Amino acid sequence: MIFSEALFPASILPYPLSLIAEGLPFTYLMRASRAALISDSWTLYVTSMASLALGGIILLAVGIVAFSYAERSARARGFIDKKVM
């Protein structure tokens, strides 16, 4: 939450951390909720929600691939379905 504009804007963070903040879907959720509550601009709200959905889908796909790889690796090594007495 520290890097997601929940407490302060990501633009004041140092260079590597601001890139991380721009990649987090929660950052776009914070921007969308601020746009819906404070701003009169629907463009910012819709853009932020679209970025949130896209980032969420990308992170979901990366998570599924990582889980699948870890599960296959564990099955190949025999760590899954091993009987322990």
Short mmCIF file of the C-alpha atoms (twelve columns), coordinates in Angstrom:
data_MODEL
# 
_entry.id   MODEL 
# 
loop_
_atom_site.group_PDB 
_atom_site.id 
_atom_site.type_symbol 
_atom_site.label_atom_id 
_atom_site.label_alt_id 
_atom_site.label_comp_id 
_atom_site.label_asym_id 
_atom_site.label_seq_id 
_atom_site.Cartn_x 
_atom_site.Cartn_y 
_atom_site.Cartn_z 
_atom_site.pdbx_PDB_model_num 
ATOM 1  C CA . MET A 1  0.000   0.000   0.000   1 
ATOM 2  C CA . ILE A 2  2.923   2.337   0.547   1 
ATOM 3  C CA . PHE A 3  3.838   2.324   -3.147  1 
ATOM 4  C CA . SER A 4  0.265   2.433   -4.475  1 
ATOM 5  C CA . GLU A 5  -0.662  6.094   -3.984  1 
ATOM 6  C CA . ALA A 6  -2.803  5.258   -0.988  1 
ATOM 7  C CA . LEU A 7  -0.739  7.529   1.258   1 
ATOM 8  C CA . PHE A 8  1.075   9.860   -1.155  1 
ATOM 9  C CA . PRO A 9  1.537   10.304  -4.917  1 
ATOM 10 C CA . ALA A 10 3.893   7.926   -6.696  1 
ATOM 11 C CA . SER A 11 5.560   10.862  -8.432  1 
ATOM 12 C CA . ILE A 12 7.452   11.816  -5.254  1 
ATOM 13 C CA . LEU A 13 9.073   8.382   -4.973  1 
ATOM 14 C CA . PRO A 14 12.642  7.811   -6.192  1 
ATOM 15 C CA . TYR A 15 13.104  6.413   -9.704  1 
ATOM 16 C CA . PRO A 16 12.983  2.628   -9.204  1 
ATOM 17 C CA . LEU A 17 10.132  2.806   -6.698  1 
ATOM 18 C CA . SER A 18 8.012   5.036   -8.927  1 
ATOM 19 C CA . LEU A 19 8.231   2.389   -11.667 1 
ATOM 20 C CA . ILE A 20 7.060   -0.258  -9.209  1 
ATOM 21 C CA . ALA A 21 4.183   1.990   -8.155  1 
ATOM 22 C CA . GLU A 22 3.100   2.457   -11.777 1 
ATOM 23 C CA . GLY A 23 2.993   -1.314  -12.230 1 
ATOM 24 C CA . LEU A 24 0.711   -2.051  -9.286  1 
ATOM 25 C CA . PRO A 25 -2.998  -2.469  -10.041 1 
ATOM 26 C CA . PHE A 26 -3.856  -1.032  -6.616  1 
ATOM 27 C CA . THR A 27 -2.358  2.290   -7.758  1 
ATOM 28 C CA . TYR A 28 -4.985  2.493   -10.484 1 
ATOM 29 C CA . LEU A 29 -7.720  1.579   -8.025  1 
ATOM 30 C CA . MET A 30 -6.659  4.507   -5.835  1 
ATOM 31 C CA . ARG A 31 -6.605  6.829   -8.857  1 
ATOM 32 C CA . ALA A 32 -10.039 5.649   -9.987  1 
ATOM 33 C CA . SER A 33 -11.582 6.104   -6.551  1 
ATOM 34 C CA . ARG A 34 -10.113 9.590   -6.243  1 
ATOM 35 C CA . ALA A 35 -11.402 10.452  -9.707  1 
ATOM 36 C CA . ALA A 36 -14.867 9.175   -8.818  1 
ATOM 37 C CA . LEU A 37 -15.020 11.050  -5.511  1 
ATOM 38 C CA . ILE A 38 -13.138 14.274  -6.156  1 
ATOM 39 C CA . SER A 39 -12.730 14.906  -9.866  1 
ATOM 40 C CA . ASP A 40 -15.467 15.631  -12.381 1 
ATOM 41 C CA . SER A 41 -13.527 13.845  -15.117 1 
ATOM 42 C CA . TRP A 42 -14.957 10.477  -16.154 1 
ATOM 43 C CA . THR A 43 -12.030 10.018  -18.541 1 
ATOM 44 C CA . LEU A 44 -9.572  9.614   -15.668 1 
ATOM 45 C CA . TYR A 45 -11.927 7.196   -13.917 1 
ATOM 46 C CA . VAL A 46 -12.476 5.013   -17.001 1 
ATOM 47 C CA . THR A 47 -8.774  5.043   -17.897 1 
ATOM 48 C CA . SER A 48 -7.782  4.053   -14.381 1 
ATOM 49 C CA . MET A 49 -10.366 1.257   -14.242 1 
ATOM 50 C CA . ALA A 50 -9.213  -0.092  -17.624 1 
ATOM 51 C CA . SER A 51 -5.588  -0.048  -16.447 1 
ATOM 52 C CA . LEU A 52 -6.671  -1.776  -13.234 1 
ATOM 53 C CA . ALA A 53 -8.430  -4.542  -15.159 1 
ATOM 54 C CA . LEU A 54 -5.518  -5.023  -17.551 1 
ATOM 55 C CA . GLY A 55 -2.960  -5.109  -14.734 1 
ATOM 56 C CA . GLY A 56 -5.091  -7.552  -12.765 1 
ATOM 57 C CA . ILE A 57 -5.429  -9.877  -15.742 1 
ATOM 58 C CA . ILE A 58 -1.670  -9.758  -16.379 1 
ATOM 59 C CA . LEU A 59 -0.822  -10.471 -12.736 1 
ATOM 60 C CA . LEU A 60 -3.381  -13.288 -12.650 1 
ATOM 61 C CA . ALA A 61 -1.814  -14.879 -15.735 1 
ATOM 62 C CA . VAL A 62 1.693   -14.576 -14.263 1 
ATOM 63 C CA . GLY A 63 0.473   -16.124 -11.008 1 
ATOM 64 C CA . ILE A 64 -1.188  -19.050 -12.783 1 
ATOM 65 C CA . VAL A 65 1.963   -19.721 -14.837 1 
ATOM 66 C CA . ALA A 66 4.176   -19.558 -11.735 1 
ATOM 67 C CA . PHE A 67 1.869   -21.872 -9.796  1 
ATOM 68 C CA . SER A 68 1.688   -24.330 -12.679 1 
ATOM 69 C CA . TYR A 69 5.481   -24.379 -12.999 1 
ATOM 70 C CA . ALA A 70 5.950   -24.897 -9.253  1 
ATOM 71 C CA . GLU A 71 3.357   -27.675 -9.159  1 
ATOM 72 C CA . ARG A 72 4.928   -29.527 -12.116 1 
ATOM 73 C CA . SER A 73 8.354   -29.161 -10.573 1 
ATOM 74 C CA . ALA A 74 7.144   -30.476 -7.207  1 
ATOM 75 C CA . ARG A 75 5.396   -33.442 -8.839  1 
ATOM 76 C CA . ALA A 76 8.512   -34.270 -10.865 1 
ATOM 77 C CA . ARG A 77 10.637  -34.216 -7.715  1 
ATOM 78 C CA . GLY A 78 8.101   -36.284 -5.806  1 
ATOM 79 C CA . PHE A 79 7.129   -33.713 -3.206  1 
ATOM 80 C CA . ILE A 80 3.421   -33.911 -4.079  1 
ATOM 81 C CA . ASP A 81 1.476   -37.137 -3.450  1 
ATOM 82 C CA . LYS A 82 4.259   -38.474 -1.247  1 
ATOM 83 C CA . LYS A 83 3.152   -40.694 1.626   1 
ATOM 84 C CA . VAL A 84 4.549   -39.675 4.988   1 
ATOM 85 C CA . MET A 85 4.406   -42.126 7.837   1 
# 
